[in-house]
Amino acid sequence: MVIFLLFSNAVKFENLLPVLEPGWETIFRTTINEAWMAPFGEIICFTMIFAYLKKPKLQIKVGIAGVISGGLALVLIHLITISVLGEYTRNLSLAPLLKMVQKINVADFLVRVDPLFLIWLVVNDFFKVLVFMYAAVIGGATIFKRSKNILIIPFGLITFFTSIFFTENYTSHMAQGVIALKHFYPIFSVYIPLLLCIVCFVRQKLNKIG
């Protein structure tokens, strides 16, 4: 999609100016309130899978490489989006990526690639939900002392019905996402892991004393 946009002459790098216009204070506040939980807070799901890796020694190296490459990819996509749409249009659009893809027009031959983008979006979200659900199944199997195979069906049904009845449209879905990122994600991604680290540290100290 990025290559198609470049050949469509839709990328206007002057739209990136002025750089850091809102100031560092606004940038840091937005990062703390929104960006740090999505997507990096979701990494907690992968920690549920680490125990099942065939090469556990590589988890830190591969994990850091994944975070860095994913972060760079997000930076690139945001830069391209702002370059194509401009800051004002990008902020007002409910689906800026879709609006950006609609700008693709290579020699009046390659146009209307929206379906390809939507297919990519569905596949991407499928794997994202799959990782979330698998992490939940592993957690449930640990808490309830049951086999993962038994919990797949009830957890799958919960995922299916909540996806249908919890949100009526894309706007409500995004609104619920803001609430989840602000209030629920930090519990699982920050507070519980931090508490476990403190407990582990205290136990190690007590064992040394004992």
ABEGO torsion letter per residue (X at the ends): XAAAAAAAGABBAAAAOBBGAAEAAAAAAAAAAAAAAOAAAAAAAAAAAAAABABAAAAAAAAAAAAAAAAAAAAAAAAAAAAAAEAAAAAABABAAAAAAAABBBGGABBGAAAAAAAAAAAAAAAAAAAAAAAAAAAAAAAAGBBAAAAAAAAAAAAAAAAAAABABAAAAAAAAAAAAAAAAAAAAAAAAAAAAAAAAAAAAAAAAX
